[in-house]
């Protein structure tokens, strides 16, 4: 019997994976050909989706992108010489884009069926939990601290310190909350994990819960991810039936229960305190800190808050050890990071590599340059409020400290590529308008400053007098300083990044001379 694997990932389905699967089944039935169509997770090679893989003696041979019209010819080729088909890619593992990656979190991506416990366990699943169940919680916390893992949501705060703080905190109840409100443009790593490898996130949260003394956890998923919500709920039912959740979570002798909560479409709920407000049934609004959520979080009780990628990193640390994890990366940026290539790029998709590769390697090497074929103008790193990085800085290593030193940040690892046709003045205006529309309204710099910022950019672009333009540039810089240092959270605080970087590197788009932009 032939076994063909087709992703059930949202992106693959959006470009026709379901139709290809149906066409394959129908054509096989017409030919009376024994065929199993297996729906797996996605490799993250999105420019090749729908990607069809032939499981041949343990080797996956790839074909893509496949359309329903390609199905008859594909089955003809599979009956003879598979490599003769024009869409043949050879062994998928040997595709350069994939072969050069260092996949720890996404080791099972494209290989396993998302809701198969047998697949998950056959590829090392729940080994980390088994080890954590035999350890004292303090030792687990020490392993996380020793690994050097930092939060992958943007602030890059050492995860182990959060764990230790929550474990030491006093309270009648403790919680673990997963921030799966992945709202940044060009990011999809969280969604890929939730849809394609849900047991990995569940395992990481169970380890966290039994280690810090939490007995309940919540996965807060954005409403725009219905497939992820459905997959997670199914995975939780399966994990619960198998004994991984409940009074004796994973045989640890400690209780942990987990449930999914769906957001209501507010970008601000990606900020941890606003997310906690939403979980409590309140309006998504930023809380002032202190107190920190680790001490007074959900319902005023100690709460460990991490995003999906951070929690999904935990099982491999427990399974293989802190030192194994530390061997990846550079400086204080240790482990791997799933970088996400999107925008005007030839080969968009997920690239998991250790910190230290350069932005040029990522955009030009993996991405292959722009999809339009026009020259690169910039890449926005870290979401819609990330800095615009020009090609002159593309040799900067992807490292938290290196990016901070040039006035940028890695954020969640999203990289949106742009060619030379993009108007950076309009992108700066968009950042301010985005902040104005998504602000929770709690603090004045964000609520009022962003609106005034849109007006300043409009006056700058409308002005024909050099002195008047200079006045607006100075005002815009002052306004960005107020946003960055006066806002309660990163929404207002980071809005200055795309504005200031656009002014600095692309003054001509604002009708400015270089000296005017560098004020």
ZILINQUI-V742922 format. One record per residue. N is the residue number from 1. RES is the residue in one small letter. D_LAST is the distance of its C-alpha to the last C-alpha in whole Angstrom. Layout:
BEGIN
n:N res:RES d_last:D_LAST
n:N res:RES d_last:D_LAST
END
This chain:
BEGIN
n:1 res:x d_last:69
n:2 res:x d_last:65
n:3 res:x d_last:62
n:4 res:x d_last:59
n:5 res:x d_last:56
n:6 res:x d_last:53
n:7 res:x d_last:50
n:8 res:x d_last:51
n:9 res:x d_last:47
n:10 res:x d_last:45
n:11 res:x d_last:43
n:12 res:x d_last:46
n:13 res:x d_last:48
n:14 res:x d_last:46
n:15 res:x d_last:46
n:16 res:x d_last:50
n:17 res:x d_last:51
n:18 res:x d_last:54
n:19 res:x d_last:55
n:20 res:x d_last:56
n:21 res:x d_last:57
n:22 res:x d_last:60
n:23 res:x d_last:60
n:24 res:x d_last:61
n:25 res:x d_last:64
n:26 res:x d_last:65
n:27 res:x d_last:66
n:28 res:x d_last:67
n:29 res:x d_last:70
n:30 res:x d_last:71
n:31 res:x d_last:71
n:32 res:x d_last:73
n:33 res:x d_last:70
n:34 res:x d_last:70
n:35 res:x d_last:66
n:36 res:x d_last:64
n:37 res:x d_last:60
n:38 res:x d_last:58
n:39 res:x d_last:55
n:40 res:x d_last:53
n:41 res:x d_last:49
n:42 res:x d_last:47
n:43 res:x d_last:45
n:44 res:x d_last:42
n:45 res:x d_last:42
n:46 res:x d_last:41
n:47 res:x d_last:41
n:48 res:x d_last:45
n:49 res:x d_last:46
n:50 res:x d_last:49
n:51 res:x d_last:50
n:52 res:x d_last:53
n:53 res:x d_last:55
n:54 res:x d_last:58
n:55 res:x d_last:60
n:56 res:x d_last:62
n:57 res:x d_last:63
n:58 res:x d_last:60
n:59 res:x d_last:58
n:60 res:x d_last:56
n:61 res:x d_last:56
n:62 res:x d_last:53
n:63 res:x d_last:53
n:64 res:x d_last:50
n:65 res:x d_last:49
n:66 res:x d_last:52
n:67 res:x d_last:53
n:68 res:x d_last:56
n:69 res:x d_last:58
n:70 res:x d_last:57
n:71 res:x d_last:60
n:72 res:x d_last:63
n:73 res:x d_last:62
n:74 res:x d_last:60
n:75 res:x d_last:63
n:76 res:x d_last:65
n:77 res:x d_last:63
n:78 res:x d_last:64
n:79 res:x d_last:67
n:80 res:x d_last:67
n:81 res:x d_last:64
n:82 res:x d_last:61
n:83 res:x d_last:59
n:84 res:x d_last:60
n:85 res:x d_last:58
n:86 res:x d_last:55
n:87 res:x d_last:53
n:88 res:x d_last:54
n:89 res:x d_last:51
n:90 res:x d_last:54
n:91 res:x d_last:53
n:92 res:x d_last:50
n:93 res:x d_last:50
n:94 res:x d_last:49
n:95 res:x d_last:47
n:96 res:x d_last:44
n:97 res:x d_last:41
n:98 res:x d_last:43
n:99 res:x d_last:45
n:100 res:x d_last:42
n:101 res:x d_last:41
n:102 res:x d_last:42
n:103 res:x d_last:43
n:104 res:x d_last:44
n:105 res:x d_last:43
n:106 res:x d_last:44
n:107 res:x d_last:47
n:108 res:x d_last:49
n:109 res:x d_last:47
n:110 res:x d_last:49
n:111 res:x d_last:52
n:112 res:x d_last:54
n:113 res:x d_last:55
n:114 res:x d_last:52
n:115 res:x d_last:55
n:116 res:x d_last:58
n:117 res:x d_last:58
n:118 res:x d_last:60
n:119 res:x d_last:57
n:120 res:x d_last:55
n:121 res:x d_last:57
n:122 res:x d_last:58
n:123 res:x d_last:55
n:124 res:x d_last:54
n:125 res:x d_last:54
n:126 res:x d_last:55
n:127 res:x d_last:55
n:128 res:x d_last:52
n:129 res:x d_last:54
n:130 res:x d_last:57
n:131 res:x d_last:56
n:132 res:x d_last:54
n:133 res:x d_last:57
n:134 res:x d_last:59
n:135 res:x d_last:56
n:136 res:x d_last:55
n:137 res:x d_last:52
n:138 res:x d_last:51
n:139 res:x d_last:51
n:140 res:x d_last:49
n:141 res:x d_last:46
n:142 res:x d_last:46
n:143 res:x d_last:46
n:144 res:x d_last:43
n:145 res:x d_last:42
n:146 res:x d_last:43
n:147 res:x d_last:42
n:148 res:x d_last:38
n:149 res:x d_last:38
n:150 res:x d_last:34
n:151 res:x d_last:34
n:152 res:x d_last:33
n:153 res:x d_last:31
n:154 res:x d_last:28
n:155 res:x d_last:28
n:156 res:x d_last:30
n:157 res:x d_last:32
n:158 res:x d_last:35
n:159 res:x d_last:38
n:160 res:x d_last:40
n:161 res:x d_last:39
n:162 res:x d_last:39
n:163 res:x d_last:43
n:164 res:x d_last:44
n:165 res:x d_last:42
n:166 res:x d_last:44
n:167 res:x d_last:47
n:168 res:x d_last:47
n:169 res:x d_last:47
n:170 res:x d_last:50
n:171 res:x d_last:51
n:172 res:x d_last:54
n:173 res:x d_last:52
n:174 res:x d_last:49
n:175 res:x d_last:47
n:176 res:x d_last:45
n:177 res:x d_last:43
n:178 res:x d_last:41
n:179 res:x d_last:38
n:180 res:x d_last:39
n:181 res:x d_last:37
n:182 res:x d_last:35
n:183 res:x d_last:32
n:184 res:x d_last:29
n:185 res:x d_last:29
n:186 res:x d_last:31
n:187 res:x d_last:32
n:188 res:x d_last:36
n:189 res:x d_last:37
n:190 res:x d_last:39
n:191 res:x d_last:41
n:192 res:x d_last:42
n:193 res:x d_last:43
n:194 res:x d_last:45
n:195 res:x d_last:46
n:196 res:x d_last:48
n:197 res:x d_last:48
n:198 res:x d_last:49
n:199 res:x d_last:51
n:200 res:x d_last:48
n:201 res:x d_last:46
n:202 res:x d_last:49
n:203 res:x d_last:50
n:204 res:x d_last:47
n:205 res:x d_last:47
n:206 res:x d_last:51
n:207 res:x d_last:50
n:208 res:x d_last:47
n:209 res:x d_last:49
n:210 res:x d_last:52
n:211 res:x d_last:50
n:212 res:x d_last:48
n:213 res:x d_last:51
n:214 res:x d_last:50
n:215 res:x d_last:53
n:216 res:x d_last:51
n:217 res:x d_last:48
n:218 res:x d_last:46
n:219 res:x d_last:44
n:220 res:x d_last:42
n:221 res:x d_last:42
n:222 res:x d_last:40
n:223 res:x d_last:42
n:224 res:x d_last:41
n:225 res:x d_last:42
n:226 res:x d_last:46
n:227 res:x d_last:47
n:228 res:x d_last:46
n:229 res:x d_last:47
n:230 res:x d_last:51
n:231 res:x d_last:51
n:232 res:x d_last:50
n:233 res:x d_last:52
n:234 res:x d_last:55
n:235 res:x d_last:54
n:236 res:x d_last:54
n:237 res:x d_last:58
n:238 res:x d_last:59
n:239 res:x d_last:57
n:240 res:x d_last:59
n:241 res:x d_last:62
n:242 res:x d_last:62
n:243 res:x d_last:61
n:244 res:x d_last:58
n:245 res:x d_last:57
n:246 res:x d_last:59
n:247 res:x d_last:61
n:248 res:x d_last:61
n:249 res:x d_last:58
n:250 res:x d_last:59
n:251 res:x d_last:61
n:252 res:x d_last:59
n:253 res:x d_last:61
n:254 res:x d_last:58
n:255 res:x d_last:58
n:256 res:x d_last:55
n:257 res:x d_last:54
n:258 res:x d_last:51
n:259 res:x d_last:51
n:260 res:x d_last:48
n:261 res:x d_last:46
n:262 res:x d_last:44
n:263 res:x d_last:41
n:264 res:x d_last:41
n:265 res:x d_last:38
n:266 res:x d_last:35
n:267 res:x d_last:32
n:268 res:x d_last:31
n:269 res:x d_last:34
n:270 res:x d_last:33
n:271 res:x d_last:31
n:272 res:x d_last:34
n:273 res:x d_last:35
n:274 res:x d_last:35
n:275 res:x d_last:37
n:276 res:x d_last:40
n:277 res:x d_last:40
n:278 res:x d_last:41
n:279 res:x d_last:43
n:280 res:x d_last:45
n:281 res:x d_last:45
n:282 res:x d_last:43
n:283 res:x d_last:40
n:284 res:x d_last:37
n:285 res:x d_last:34
n:286 res:x d_last:32
n:287 res:x d_last:34
n:288 res:x d_last:32
n:289 res:x d_last:33
n:290 res:x d_last:35
n:291 res:x d_last:37
n:292 res:x d_last:37
n:293 res:x d_last:39
n:294 res:x d_last:40
n:295 res:x d_last:42
n:296 res:x d_last:42
n:297 res:x d_last:41
n:298 res:x d_last:44
n:299 res:x d_last:46
n:300 res:x d_last:45
n:301 res:x d_last:46
n:302 res:x d_last:45
n:303 res:x d_last:43
n:304 res:x d_last:42
n:305 res:x d_last:39
n:306 res:x d_last:38
n:307 res:x d_last:37
n:308 res:x d_last:39
n:309 res:x d_last:38
n:310 res:x d_last:38
n:311 res:x d_last:42
n:312 res:x d_last:43
n:313 res:x d_last:42
n:314 res:x d_last:45
n:315 res:x d_last:48
n:316 res:x d_last:47
n:317 res:x d_last:46
n:318 res:x d_last:49
n:319 res:x d_last:51
n:320 res:x d_last:50
n:321 res:x d_last:49
n:322 res:x d_last:46
n:323 res:x d_last:46
n:324 res:x d_last:46
n:325 res:x d_last:43
n:326 res:x d_last:41
n:327 res:x d_last:42
n:328 res:x d_last:39
n:329 res:x d_last:36
n:330 res:x d_last:33
n:331 res:x d_last:32
n:332 res:x d_last:32
n:333 res:x d_last:32
n:334 res:x d_last:36
n:335 res:x d_last:38
n:336 res:x d_last:37
n:337 res:x d_last:35
n:338 res:x d_last:36
n:339 res:x d_last:33
n:340 res:x d_last:33
n:341 res:x d_last:32
n:342 res:x d_last:32
n:343 res:x d_last:30
n:344 res:x d_last:31
n:345 res:x d_last:32
n:346 res:x d_last:36
n:347 res:x d_last:37
n:348 res:x d_last:36
n:349 res:x d_last:37
n:350 res:x d_last:37
n:351 res:x d_last:37
n:352 res:x d_last:38
n:353 res:x d_last:37
n:354 res:x d_last:36
n:355 res:x d_last:33
n:356 res:x d_last:31
n:357 res:x d_last:32
n:358 res:x d_last:29
n:359 res:x d_last:27
n:360 res:x d_last:28
n:361 res:x d_last:32
n:362 res:x d_last:31
n:363 res:x d_last:30
n:364 res:x d_last:31
n:365 res:x d_last:34
n:366 res:x d_last:36
n:367 res:x d_last:34
n:368 res:x d_last:35
n:369 res:x d_last:32
n:370 res:x d_last:31
n:371 res:x d_last:34
n:372 res:x d_last:34
n:373 res:x d_last:34
n:374 res:x d_last:30
n:375 res:x d_last:28
n:376 res:x d_last:26
n:377 res:x d_last:22
n:378 res:x d_last:21
n:379 res:x d_last:23
n:380 res:x d_last:22
n:381 res:x d_last:23
n:382 res:x d_last:25
n:383 res:x d_last:25
n:384 res:x d_last:24
n:385 res:x d_last:21
n:386 res:x d_last:20
n:387 res:x d_last:17
n:388 res:x d_last:18
n:389 res:x d_last:18
n:390 res:x d_last:18
n:391 res:x d_last:22
n:392 res:x d_last:20
n:393 res:x d_last:20
n:394 res:x d_last:23
n:395 res:x d_last:25
n:396 res:x d_last:24
n:397 res:x d_last:27
n:398 res:x d_last:27
n:399 res:x d_last:27
n:400 res:x d_last:26
n:401 res:x d_last:24
n:402 res:x d_last:23
n:403 res:x d_last:21
n:404 res:x d_last:20
n:405 res:x d_last:18
n:406 res:x d_last:16
n:407 res:x d_last:15
n:408 res:x d_last:18
n:409 res:x d_last:22
n:410 res:x d_last:25
n:411 res:x d_last:26
n:412 res:x d_last:30
n:413 res:x d_last:29
n:414 res:x d_last:29
n:415 res:x d_last:27
n:416 res:x d_last:27
n:417 res:x d_last:27
n:418 res:x d_last:25
n:419 res:x d_last:26
n:420 res:x d_last:24
n:421 res:x d_last:25
n:422 res:x d_last:23
n:423 res:x d_last:21
n:424 res:x d_last:18
n:425 res:x d_last:16
n:426 res:x d_last:20
n:427 res:x d_last:20
n:428 res:x d_last:17
n:429 res:x d_last:19
n:430 res:x d_last:22
n:431 res:x d_last:20
n:432 res:x d_last:20
n:433 res:x d_last:23
n:434 res:x d_last:25
n:435 res:x d_last:24
n:436 res:x d_last:25
n:437 res:x d_last:28
n:438 res:x d_last:29
n:439 res:x d_last:28
n:440 res:x d_last:31
n:441 res:x d_last:30
n:442 res:x d_last:30
n:443 res:x d_last:27
n:444 res:x d_last:25
n:445 res:x d_last:22
n:446 res:x d_last:23
n:447 res:x d_last:25
n:448 res:x d_last:23
n:449 res:x d_last:20
n:450 res:x d_last:20
n:451 res:x d_last:22
n:452 res:x d_last:20
n:453 res:x d_last:17
n:454 res:x d_last:19
n:455 res:x d_last:20
n:456 res:x d_last:16
n:457 res:x d_last:16
n:458 res:x d_last:19
n:459 res:x d_last:18
n:460 res:x d_last:15
n:461 res:x d_last:17
n:462 res:x d_last:20
n:463 res:x d_last:18
n:464 res:x d_last:19
n:465 res:x d_last:17
n:466 res:x d_last:14
n:467 res:x d_last:13
n:468 res:x d_last:14
n:469 res:x d_last:12
n:470 res:x d_last:9
n:471 res:x d_last:11
n:472 res:x d_last:11
n:473 res:x d_last:8
n:474 res:x d_last:7
n:475 res:x d_last:11
n:476 res:x d_last:11
n:477 res:x d_last:8
n:478 res:x d_last:11
n:479 res:x d_last:13
n:480 res:x d_last:13
n:481 res:x d_last:13
n:482 res:x d_last:16
n:483 res:x d_last:18
n:484 res:x d_last:17
n:485 res:x d_last:18
n:486 res:x d_last:21
n:487 res:x d_last:23
n:488 res:x d_last:26
n:489 res:x d_last:26
n:490 res:x d_last:24
n:491 res:x d_last:24
n:492 res:x d_last:22
n:493 res:x d_last:20
n:494 res:x d_last:19
n:495 res:x d_last:18
n:496 res:x d_last:15
n:497 res:x d_last:15
n:498 res:x d_last:16
n:499 res:x d_last:13
n:500 res:x d_last:10
n:501 res:x d_last:12
n:502 res:x d_last:13
n:503 res:x d_last:10
n:504 res:x d_last:9
n:505 res:x d_last:12
n:506 res:x d_last:13
n:507 res:x d_last:11
n:508 res:x d_last:14
n:509 res:x d_last:16
n:510 res:x d_last:14
n:511 res:x d_last:15
n:512 res:x d_last:11
n:513 res:x d_last:11
n:514 res:x d_last:9
n:515 res:x d_last:7
n:516 res:x d_last:6
n:517 res:x d_last:6
n:518 res:x d_last:4
n:519 res:x d_last:0
END
